[in-house]
Structure formats: structure tokens, C-alpha cells
Amino acid sequence: MIARAAGYVALTPTGFAAEASVQGAEATVARHEAGPVPATDQTLALPNEQLLQETVVAMMAATTELNRIGVNLNQVAAKFNATGELPRAGQV
């Protein structure tokens, strides 16, 4: 569901989840800073469980990809430090 929605607005699933989180936080802050909140309206309207689970999965996937990029960068730096030359693709 998140990937499909992200595609509609030309974002990655991770970008879509981040944007949705920021918009939700802004709306919650605005609602609570606008004045007293009735006792019946003090809970945060949470997304349904499936949407929340998909968001967490997308964020975990992004974390995994960033870790892989970091490993690749460290391998390139190690090769460069050892030889003084940048490795070609597939040499690391």
C-alpha cells in the first residue's frame, strides 16, 4: 500500500513514510497548540496497524540499504588508502 501510494506522488516508499510522519506531527502540534483540546480528543489519531507495519518495514529496508552503502564506501576507502588508486567497479 505504501509503495503504491508513494508511486502516485513520485516518492520512494521511505520518502513517502517520512513525509507522512512529518505531516502527521505538524498536524498534531498545530491541533494541540491551537488551544485547549477537549478531553475526548486528546489521543493521537494513529494510522491503521497495516499502514504502520508497512512504514516500519520500509524504514528498516532503507536502513539496510544505507548500511550496505556504508560498507561499500569503507571498502573503497580501504582500497584507496592501501594503493593510492580508486578501485574500478567490481574490484572491491
DSSP file (Angstrom, degrees, kcal/mol; ACC not computed):
  #  RESIDUE AA STRUCTURE BP1 BP2  ACC     N-H-->O    O-->H-N    N-H-->O    O-->H-N    TCO  KAPPA ALPHA  PHI   PSI    X-CA   Y-CA   Z-CA
    1    1 A M     >        0   0    0      0, 0.0     4,-2.5     0, 0.0     5,-0.2   0.000 360.0 360.0 360.0 -44.6    0.0    0.0    0.0
    2    2 A I  H  >  +     0   0    0      2,-0.2     4,-3.0     1,-0.2     5,-0.2   0.925 360.0  50.4 -65.8 -43.6    2.8    2.5    0.9
    3    3 A A  H  > S+     0   0    0      1,-0.2     4,-2.1     2,-0.2    -1,-0.2   0.906 111.9  48.3 -61.2 -40.8    4.8    1.7   -2.2
    4    4 A R  H  > S+     0   0    0      2,-0.2     4,-1.4     1,-0.2    -1,-0.2   0.934 113.8  45.9 -64.9 -45.9    1.7    2.2   -4.4
    5    5 A A  H  X S+     0   0    0     -4,-2.5     4,-1.0     1,-0.2    -2,-0.2   0.896 111.2  53.1 -64.2 -39.8    0.8    5.5   -2.7
    6    6 A A  H ><>S+     0   0    0     -4,-3.0     5,-2.6     1,-0.2     3,-0.6   0.894 105.5  54.8 -62.2 -39.3    4.5    6.6   -3.0
    7    7 A G  H ><5S+     0   0    0     -4,-2.1     3,-1.1     1,-0.2    -1,-0.2   0.849 100.5  59.6 -62.5 -34.5    4.4    5.9   -6.7
    8    8 A Y  H 3<5S+     0   0    0     -4,-1.4    -1,-0.2     1,-0.2    -2,-0.2   0.812 114.5  35.3 -63.7 -29.6    1.4    8.1   -7.2
    9    9 A V  T <<5S-     0   0    0     -4,-1.0    -1,-0.2    -3,-0.6    -2,-0.2   0.153 115.1-110.7-113.2  18.0    3.3   11.1   -5.8
   10   10 A A  T < 5S+     0   0    0     -3,-1.1     2,-0.3     1,-0.2    -3,-0.2   0.874  75.5 125.6  57.1  44.7    6.8   10.2   -7.3
   11   11 A L      < -     0   0    0     -5,-2.6    -1,-0.2    -8,-0.1    -2,-0.1  -0.886  64.1-109.7-123.4 159.0    8.4    9.4   -4.0
   12   12 A T     >  -     0   0    0     -2,-0.3     4,-2.8     1,-0.1     5,-0.2  -0.468  38.6-107.5 -74.9 160.7   10.2    6.3   -2.7
   13   13 A P  H  > S+     0   0    0      0, 0.0     4,-2.4     0, 0.0     5,-0.2   0.893 123.2  50.0 -56.6 -38.4    8.3    4.3    0.0
   14   14 A T  H  > S+     0   0    0      2,-0.2     4,-2.5     1,-0.2     5,-0.2   0.924 111.2  47.7 -66.1 -44.1   10.8    5.6    2.5
   15   15 A G  H  > S+     0   0    0      2,-0.2     4,-2.6     1,-0.2    -1,-0.2   0.892 112.0  50.6 -63.0 -39.6   10.4    9.2    1.4
   16   16 A F  H  X S+     0   0    0     -4,-2.8     4,-2.6     2,-0.2    -2,-0.2   0.923 110.7  48.6 -63.6 -44.7    6.6    8.8    1.5
   17   17 A A  H  X S+     0   0    0     -4,-2.4     4,-2.2    -5,-0.2    -2,-0.2   0.904 112.7  48.3 -63.1 -41.4    6.7    7.4    5.0
   18   18 A A  H  X S+     0   0    0     -4,-2.5     4,-2.4     2,-0.2    -2,-0.2   0.933 112.3  48.4 -64.1 -45.5    9.0   10.2    6.2
   19   19 A E  H  X S+     0   0    0     -4,-2.6     4,-2.6     1,-0.2    -2,-0.2   0.912 111.7  49.7 -61.7 -43.0    6.7   12.9    4.6
   20   20 A A  H  X S+     0   0    0     -4,-2.6     4,-2.4     1,-0.2    -1,-0.2   0.889 110.2  51.4 -63.6 -38.7    3.6   11.3    6.1
   21   21 A S  H  X S+     0   0    0     -4,-2.2     4,-2.4     2,-0.2    -2,-0.2   0.923 111.2  46.8 -63.9 -44.7    5.3   11.3    9.5
   22   22 A V  H  X S+     0   0    0     -4,-2.4     4,-2.8     2,-0.2    -2,-0.2   0.927 113.1  48.5 -64.3 -44.8    6.2   14.9    9.3
   23   23 A Q  H  X S+     0   0    0     -4,-2.6     4,-2.3     1,-0.2    -1,-0.2   0.898 111.9  49.8 -63.5 -39.5    2.8   15.9    8.1
   24   24 A G  H  X S+     0   0    0     -4,-2.4     4,-2.2    -5,-0.2    -1,-0.2   0.908 112.1  47.6 -64.5 -41.8    1.2   13.9   10.9
   25   25 A A  H  X S+     0   0    0     -4,-2.4     4,-2.7     2,-0.2     5,-0.2   0.917 111.6  50.3 -64.9 -43.5    3.5   15.5   13.5
   26   26 A E  H  X S+     0   0    0     -4,-2.8     4,-2.7     1,-0.2    -2,-0.2   0.912 111.7  48.2 -61.2 -42.3    2.8   19.0   12.2
   27   27 A A  H  X S+     0   0    0     -4,-2.3     4,-2.4     2,-0.2    -1,-0.2   0.895 112.3  48.8 -65.9 -39.9   -1.0   18.4   12.3
   28   28 A T  H  X S+     0   0    0     -4,-2.2     4,-2.1     2,-0.2    -2,-0.2   0.929 113.5  46.1 -66.1 -45.0   -0.8   17.1   15.8
   29   29 A V  H  X S+     0   0    0     -4,-2.7     4,-2.3     2,-0.2    -2,-0.2   0.935 113.9  48.9 -63.0 -46.1    1.3   20.0   17.1
   30   30 A A  H  X S+     0   0    0     -4,-2.7     4,-0.9    -5,-0.2    -2,-0.2   0.907 111.3  50.1 -60.7 -42.2   -0.9   22.6   15.3
   31   31 A R  H  < S+     0   0    0     -4,-2.4     3,-0.3     1,-0.2    -1,-0.2   0.904 115.5  41.9 -64.3 -41.1   -4.1   21.0   16.8
   32   32 A H  H >< S+     0   0    0     -4,-2.1     3,-0.6     1,-0.2    -1,-0.2   0.769 114.2  50.8 -79.9 -25.8   -2.7   21.0   20.3
   33   33 A E  H 3< S+     0   0    0     -4,-2.3    -1,-0.2     1,-0.2    -2,-0.2   0.580  92.4  77.6 -86.0  -9.1   -1.2   24.5   20.1
   34   34 A A  T 3< S-     0   0    0     -4,-0.9    -1,-0.2    -3,-0.3    -2,-0.2   0.637 113.8 -77.2 -74.2 -13.2   -4.4   25.9   18.8
   35   35 A G  S <  S-     0   0    0     -3,-0.6    -1,-0.3    -4,-0.2     0, 0.0  -0.898  82.1  -9.5 144.2-173.0   -5.9   25.9   22.3
   36   36 A P        -     0   0    0      0, 0.0    -3,-0.1     0, 0.0     3,-0.0  -0.248  60.7-140.3 -57.4 138.2   -7.4   23.6   24.8
   37   37 A V        -     0   0    0     -5,-0.1     5,-0.1     1,-0.0    -5,-0.0  -0.884  23.5-111.3-102.4 126.9   -8.1   20.1   23.5
   38   38 A P    >   -     0   0    0      0, 0.0     3,-2.6     0, 0.0    -1,-0.0  -0.229  27.2-116.2 -55.6 146.0  -11.4   18.5   24.6
   39   39 A A  G >  S+     0   0    0      1,-0.3     3,-0.8     2,-0.2     4,-0.1   0.795 116.4  56.0 -55.7 -29.9  -10.8   15.5   26.9
   40   40 A T  G 3  S+     0   0    0      1,-0.2    -1,-0.3     2,-0.1     3,-0.2   0.572 108.1  48.9 -79.4  -7.7  -12.4   13.3   24.3
   41   41 A D  G <  S+     0   0    0     -3,-2.6    -1,-0.2     1,-0.1    -2,-0.2   0.017  76.7 102.7-120.3  26.6   -9.9   14.4   21.6
   42   42 A Q    <   +     0   0    0     -3,-0.8     2,-0.3    -5,-0.1    -1,-0.1   0.510  58.4  93.3 -91.5  -4.1   -6.5   14.1   23.3
   43   43 A T  S    S-     0   0    0     -3,-0.2     2,-0.4    -4,-0.1    -3,-0.0  -0.628  80.9-114.5 -89.1 149.6   -5.4   10.9   21.7
   44   44 A L        -     0   0    0     -2,-0.3     2,-1.1     1,-0.1    -2,-0.1  -0.658  27.8-121.3 -79.4 131.1   -3.3   10.9   18.6
   45   45 A A        -     0   0    0     -2,-0.4    -1,-0.1     1,-0.0   -17,-0.0  -0.633  36.4-158.8 -75.3 102.7   -5.1    9.5   15.6
   46   46 A L        -     0   0    0     -2,-1.1     3,-0.1     1,-0.1    -3,-0.0  -0.538  18.0-109.3 -84.5 147.9   -2.8    6.7   14.7
   47   47 A P        -     0   0    0      0, 0.0    -1,-0.1     0, 0.0     5,-0.0  -0.272  51.5 -79.6 -66.7 163.1   -2.8    5.1   11.2
   48   48 A N     >  -     0   0    0      1,-0.1     4,-2.2     4,-0.1     5,-0.2  -0.208  45.2-106.3 -62.8 160.9   -4.2    1.6   10.9
   49   49 A E  H  > S+     0   0    0      1,-0.2     4,-2.6     2,-0.2     5,-0.2   0.846 117.6  53.7 -60.7 -38.2   -1.9   -1.2   12.0
   50   50 A Q  H  > S+     0   0    0      2,-0.2     4,-2.6     1,-0.2    -1,-0.2   0.926 109.6  47.6 -64.8 -44.0   -1.2   -2.4    8.5
   51   51 A L  H  > S+     0   0    0      2,-0.2     4,-2.1     1,-0.2    -2,-0.2   0.911 112.8  49.3 -63.1 -42.1    0.0    1.1    7.4
   52   52 A L  H  X S+     0   0    0     -4,-2.2     4,-2.3     2,-0.2    -2,-0.2   0.919 111.4  49.2 -63.1 -43.7    2.1    1.4   10.5
   53   53 A Q  H  X S+     0   0    0     -4,-2.6     4,-2.4     1,-0.2    -2,-0.2   0.912 110.8  49.8 -62.9 -42.8    3.7   -2.0    9.9
   54   54 A E  H  X S+     0   0    0     -4,-2.6     4,-2.3     1,-0.2    -1,-0.2   0.872 109.6  52.2 -64.3 -36.3    4.4   -1.2    6.2
   55   55 A T  H  X S+     0   0    0     -4,-2.1     4,-2.3     2,-0.2    -2,-0.2   0.927 110.0  47.8 -64.5 -45.2    6.0    2.1    7.3
   56   56 A V  H  X S+     0   0    0     -4,-2.3     4,-2.4     1,-0.2    -2,-0.2   0.913 111.4  50.7 -62.7 -42.9    8.3    0.3    9.7
   57   57 A V  H  X S+     0   0    0     -4,-2.4     4,-2.3     1,-0.2    -1,-0.2   0.910 110.7  49.5 -61.9 -42.3    9.2   -2.3    7.1
   58   58 A A  H  X S+     0   0    0     -4,-2.3     4,-2.1     1,-0.2    -1,-0.2   0.900 111.5  48.6 -64.2 -40.7   10.1    0.5    4.6
   59   59 A M  H  X S+     0   0    0     -4,-2.3     4,-2.1     2,-0.2    -2,-0.2   0.884 111.2  50.2 -67.5 -38.3   12.2    2.3    7.2
   60   60 A M  H  X S+     0   0    0     -4,-2.4     4,-2.2     2,-0.2    -2,-0.2   0.891 109.7  51.1 -66.5 -38.9   14.0   -0.9    8.1
   61   61 A A  H  X S+     0   0    0     -4,-2.3     4,-2.3     2,-0.2    -2,-0.2   0.902 109.6  50.2 -64.0 -40.8   14.7   -1.6    4.4
   62   62 A A  H  X S+     0   0    0     -4,-2.1     4,-2.4     1,-0.2    -2,-0.2   0.900 109.1  51.9 -64.1 -40.2   16.1    1.9    4.0
   63   63 A T  H  X S+     0   0    0     -4,-2.1     4,-2.3     2,-0.2    -2,-0.2   0.913 109.0  50.4 -61.9 -43.2   18.4    1.3    7.0
   64   64 A T  H  X S+     0   0    0     -4,-2.2     4,-2.1     1,-0.2    -2,-0.2   0.921 111.0  48.7 -61.2 -44.7   19.7   -1.9    5.5
   65   65 A E  H  X S+     0   0    0     -4,-2.3     4,-2.2     1,-0.2    -2,-0.2   0.903 110.3  50.7 -64.2 -40.8   20.4   -0.2    2.2
   66   66 A L  H  X S+     0   0    0     -4,-2.4     4,-2.2     1,-0.2    -1,-0.2   0.890 109.0  51.9 -64.3 -38.4   22.2    2.7    3.9
   67   67 A N  H  X S+     0   0    0     -4,-2.3     4,-2.2     2,-0.2    -1,-0.2   0.905 109.1  50.4 -62.7 -40.9   24.3    0.2    5.9
   68   68 A R  H  X S+     0   0    0     -4,-2.1     4,-2.4     2,-0.2    -2,-0.2   0.898 109.0  51.1 -64.6 -40.2   25.3   -1.6    2.6
   69   69 A I  H  X S+     0   0    0     -4,-2.2     4,-2.6     1,-0.2    -1,-0.2   0.915 109.4  51.5 -61.8 -42.3   26.3    1.7    1.1
   70   70 A G  H  X S+     0   0    0     -4,-2.2     4,-2.4     2,-0.2    -2,-0.2   0.896 108.7  50.2 -61.9 -41.3   28.4    2.4    4.1
   71   71 A V  H  X S+     0   0    0     -4,-2.2     4,-2.1     2,-0.2    -1,-0.2   0.931 111.7  48.4 -62.2 -45.9   30.2   -1.0    3.8
   72   72 A N  H  X S+     0   0    0     -4,-2.4     4,-2.2     1,-0.2    -2,-0.2   0.914 111.2  50.0 -61.5 -42.7   30.9   -0.3    0.1
   73   73 A L  H  X S+     0   0    0     -4,-2.6     4,-2.6     1,-0.2    -1,-0.2   0.906 109.7  50.9 -63.3 -41.8   32.3    3.1    0.9
   74   74 A N  H  X S+     0   0    0     -4,-2.4     4,-2.4     1,-0.2    -1,-0.2   0.882 109.4  51.2 -63.2 -37.8   34.5    1.7    3.6
   75   75 A Q  H  X S+     0   0    0     -4,-2.1     4,-2.2     2,-0.2    -2,-0.2   0.902 110.7  48.1 -66.1 -40.8   35.8   -0.9    1.2
   76   76 A V  H  X S+     0   0    0     -4,-2.2     4,-2.6     2,-0.2    -2,-0.2   0.927 112.3  49.2 -64.1 -44.7   36.6    1.7   -1.4
   77   77 A A  H  X S+     0   0    0     -4,-2.6     4,-2.8     1,-0.2    -2,-0.2   0.902 110.7  50.2 -62.7 -41.2   38.4    3.9    1.2
   78   78 A A  H  X S+     0   0    0     -4,-2.4     4,-1.9     2,-0.2    -1,-0.2   0.921 112.2  47.1 -63.3 -43.5   40.4    1.0    2.4
   79   79 A K  H  X S+     0   0    0     -4,-2.2     4,-2.2     2,-0.2     6,-0.4   0.918 113.7  48.2 -63.8 -43.5   41.5    0.1   -1.1
   80   80 A F  H  X S+     0   0    0     -4,-2.6     4,-2.9     1,-0.2    -2,-0.2   0.917 111.7  49.4 -63.9 -43.8   42.4    3.7   -1.9
   81   81 A N  H  < S+     0   0    0     -4,-2.8    -1,-0.2     1,-0.2    -2,-0.2   0.843 114.6  45.6 -65.0 -33.1   44.4    4.1    1.3
   82   82 A A  H  < S+     0   0    0     -4,-1.9    -1,-0.2    -5,-0.2    -2,-0.2   0.853 131.3  17.2 -78.7 -35.4   46.3    0.9    0.6
   83   83 A T  H  < S-     0   0    0     -4,-2.2    -3,-0.2     2,-0.3    -2,-0.2   0.648  89.9-126.1-113.9 -19.7   47.1    1.5   -3.0
   84   84 A G  S  < S+     0   0    0     -4,-2.9     2,-0.4    -5,-0.4    -4,-0.2   0.505  80.5  98.2  81.7   3.4   46.6    5.2   -3.6
   85   85 A E  S    S-     0   0    0     -6,-0.4    -1,-0.3    -5,-0.1    -2,-0.3  -0.945  78.0-116.1-125.2 146.0   44.2    4.4   -6.5
   86   86 A L        -     0   0    0     -2,-0.4     2,-0.1    -3,-0.1    -9,-0.1  -0.631  37.4-119.5 -76.5 134.2   40.5    4.3   -6.7
   87   87 A P        -     0   0    0      0, 0.0     2,-0.1     0, 0.0     3,-0.1  -0.389  23.5-119.5 -71.6 152.1   39.2    0.8   -7.4
   88   88 A R    >   -     0   0    0      1,-0.2     3,-2.3    -2,-0.1     4,-0.3  -0.468  48.3 -71.7 -83.0 162.8   37.2    0.1  -10.6
   89   89 A A  T 3  S+     0   0    0      1,-0.3    -1,-0.2    -2,-0.1     0, 0.0  -0.287 123.2  20.7 -55.8 135.3   33.7   -1.2  -10.3
   90   90 A G  T 3  S+     0   0    0     -3,-0.1    -1,-0.3     1,-0.0    -2,-0.0   0.344  99.1  95.8  87.3  -6.1   33.7   -4.9   -9.3
   91   91 A Q    <         0   0    0     -3,-2.3    -2,-0.1     1,-0.2    -3,-0.0   0.545 360.0 360.0 -91.4  -8.3   37.2   -4.7   -7.8
   92   92 A V              0   0    0     -4,-0.3    -1,-0.2    -5,-0.1    -3,-0.1   0.454 360.0 360.0 -95.4 360.0   36.1   -4.1   -4.2
